């Protein structure tokens, strides 16, 4: 059994609840003990760092300080939480004045952060610690003939990811370990528009349309991604794309842990499959 | 009017440094998925910092179209991290009240921050409603099907989730405010 401190992130409790739900049973099957970080708070995400750098570093650092007490690696399934917490960690090392100010603020809550926490993305842990080979050995329902396009998005692999920043392969290997056919497509690490989907919907819809078109043209029956923002954009906004561009996409977009869960024989309810907006039940039927 | 201290101001924000190493190659603009929407695309925005065109740039829509995809950052041959520079410009635009009404992104960011501060966790539904009320309530109607879809699929809880030690978090953030921003 491998132990980790677990940071679900706010979305995993709400708009990305299929992610929050599916991570736990999958971790259990893979002998990972994800111990939820006690009283974690929002990582601050990209918006906070664009409004106030010091407060953003502080809100992230409270989590890092709490995680340091556990002595475990801090693992998050959310790409945005990963970039934010990892980025705060880097900034606190690179900017001594910022570190001093953050320490002063954390002291108000009797907290202290020495800079020893390793922030990791769940996909990296699945790839490096658990490994695709071990996952392959635990598959009970091989996803044979299911054509899956792995969508990395941005913040899993950039700026400091563990994989190639523009031509990554880790998700493809994880998907292949489930027995599925990995679709080769060009835009697998291109941007979906992330949170611009709210203030600048037109820009995001164009990007989402390009991604869905590229995945579909290359034969994908579904997409798989680890990122809450990517999943919501491609899944919940797919109907908006169809309306805007007169397209007829009907491409399910699964969280990686949902797909892994299906292959490990975990029940659909425990994986939140009914919570996906574009239903994945038709393409997954042969494997359930 | 050129403001020669603008570049120092940008460099003083964590992440804003290294801008002096820019060679204006344009890799950032060529890599940016939203560049066509920017008043001044990334390469030009960086040139404007160096030329001291402070108010023109900080009141533009440019940096608010950065989706933080970090493609420019991993491609920049001078390692200047344009994404971080755009975030520094956003901080300066907000700090100086220079962002104009046509930029909706800073309003959304502020709603996000208020939500994170208020409960210690972001309450997505509340944040979305506040954003649309403050910008364009009619846009919310257009997006109603998306919201309804999330709601019906149990992905939009009606109640916020709050951390236990919210007082602790507020004490930390109040102290940060008292310290007067990152140096």
Contacts between the chains, C-beta under 8 A, distances in Angstrom:
chain1	res1	chain2	res2	distance
A	10	B	116	8.0
A	10	B	121	4.8
A	10	B	122	4.2
A	10	B	124	7.1
A	10	B	161	7.7
A	11	B	122	8.0
A	11	B	124	7.2
A	13	B	121	7.5
A	13	B	157	7.2
A	13	B	161	5.8
A	14	B	123	8.0
A	14	B	124	4.9
A	14	B	125	7.6
A	14	B	155	6.4
A	14	B	156	6.4
A	14	B	157	5.4
A	15	B	124	5.4
A	15	B	150	6.1
A	15	B	155	5.1
A	15	B	156	6.6
A	16	B	155	7.4
A	17	B	154	6.4
A	17	B	155	5.2
A	18	B	155	7.5
A	39	B	163	5.3
A	39	B	164	5.0
A	39	B	165	5.6
A	40	B	163	7.4
A	41	B	116	7.6
A	41	B	120	4.2
A	41	B	121	6.3
A	41	B	163	5.1
A	41	B	169	5.6
A	42	B	116	4.1
A	42	B	120	6.5
A	42	B	121	5.0
A	42	B	122	5.1
A	44	B	116	6.6
A	45	B	112	6.8
A	45	B	116	7.6
A	45	B	122	7.4
A	46	B	68	4.8
A	46	B	87	7.7
A	47	B	108	7.1
A	47	B	109	3.7
A	47	B	110	8.0
A	47	B	112	4.1
A	47	B	113	6.0
A	48	B	109	7.8
A	48	B	112	7.2
A	48	B	113	5.4
A	48	B	116	6.4
A	49	B	87	5.4
A	49	B	91	7.9
A	50	B	87	5.1
A	50	B	90	3.9
A	50	B	91	6.4
A	50	B	94	7.7
A	50	B	106	7.7
A	50	B	109	5.4
A	51	B	90	7.4
A	51	B	91	6.8
A	51	B	94	5.6
A	51	B	106	7.7
A	51	B	109	5.4
A	51	B	110	6.4
A	51	B	113	5.1
A	52	B	91	6.6
A	52	B	94	7.7
A	52	B	95	8.0
A	52	B	113	7.5
A	52	B	176	7.7
A	52	B	181	6.5
A	52	B	182	7.6
A	53	B	13	6.0
A	53	B	14	5.3
A	53	B	15	7.5
A	53	B	87	8.0
A	53	B	88	7.8
A	53	B	91	5.7
A	53	B	181	6.9
A	53	B	182	3.7
A	54	B	176	4.8
A	54	B	179	6.4
A	54	B	181	5.4
A	54	B	182	3.9
A	55	B	113	7.9
A	55	B	173	5.5
A	55	B	176	4.7
A	55	B	177	6.9
A	57	B	14	7.7
A	57	B	182	6.7
A	58	B	172	5.2
A	58	B	173	6.2
A	58	B	175	7.9
A	58	B	176	4.6
A	59	B	116	6.6
A	59	B	169	7.2
A	59	B	172	7.6
A	59	B	173	6.8
A	62	B	168	7.6
A	62	B	169	6.3
A	62	B	172	6.0
A	83	B	68	7.5
A	83	B	70	8.0
A	91	B	14	5.4
A	91	B	15	7.3
A	94	B	14	7.6
A	95	B	14	4.9
A	95	B	182	7.7
A	97	B	183	4.9
A	98	B	14	5.5
A	98	B	182	5.4
A	98	B	183	7.1
A	101	B	176	7.1
A	101	B	179	5.0
A	101	B	182	6.9
A	101	B	183	7.0
A	102	B	176	7.8
A	104	B	175	6.4
A	104	B	179	6.6
A	105	B	172	4.8
A	105	B	173	7.5
A	105	B	175	4.1
A	105	B	176	4.6
A	105	B	179	6.8
A	106	B	172	6.0
A	107	B	175	7.9
A	108	B	168	7.7
A	108	B	171	4.1
A	108	B	172	5.3
A	108	B	174	7.5
A	108	B	175	4.7
A	109	B	165	7.2
A	109	B	168	3.9
A	109	B	169	7.4
A	109	B	171	5.7
A	109	B	172	5.4
A	111	B	168	7.9
A	111	B	172	7.7
A	154	B	67	7.8
A	154	B	68	7.2
A	154	B	69	4.1
A	154	B	70	5.9
A	154	B	71	7.3
A	155	B	68	7.2
A	155	B	69	7.9
A	155	B	70	7.1
A	158	B	69	6.9
A	158	B	70	3.6
A	158	B	71	6.7
A	158	B	73	6.7
A	158	B	74	5.2
A	159	B	70	4.3
A	159	B	73	4.6
A	159	B	74	5.8
A	159	B	81	7.3
A	159	B	83	7.1
A	165	B	70	7.7
A	165	B	74	4.2
A	166	B	71	7.7
A	166	B	74	6.9
A	190	B	33	6.8
A	190	B	69	7.8
A	191	B	33	4.5
A	191	B	34	7.9
A	191	B	67	5.4
A	191	B	69	3.8
A	191	B	71	7.1
A	193	B	33	7.7
A	193	B	34	7.7
A	193	B	67	5.7
A	194	B	67	4.8
A	194	B	68	6.6
A	194	B	69	7.5
A	195	B	67	7.7
A	195	B	108	7.0
A	196	B	34	7.3
A	196	B	65	7.1
A	196	B	67	5.2
A	196	B	105	6.9
A	198	B	108	5.4
A	198	B	128	6.8
A	198	B	131	6.3
A	199	B	64	7.8
A	199	B	104	3.7
A	199	B	105	4.4
A	199	B	107	7.1
A	199	B	108	4.6
A	199	B	131	7.5
A	199	B	135	7.3
A	200	B	37	7.4
A	200	B	65	6.8
A	200	B	104	6.9
A	200	B	105	6.7
A	201	B	139	7.6
A	201	B	143	7.5
A	203	B	34	5.5
A	203	B	37	5.9
A	203	B	65	6.9
A	207	B	33	5.9
A	207	B	34	7.9
A	232	B	150	7.9
A	236	B	146	5.3
A	236	B	149	5.8
A	236	B	150	5.8
A	236	B	155	7.9
A	237	B	146	6.1
A	239	B	145	6.5
A	239	B	146	7.4
A	239	B	149	7.3
A	240	B	143	7.8
A	240	B	145	7.6
A	240	B	146	6.3
A	274	B	153	7.3
A	275	B	153	4.6
A	275	B	154	5.7
A	275	B	155	5.8
A	276	B	153	7.2
A	277	B	149	5.0
A	277	B	150	7.3
A	277	B	153	5.8
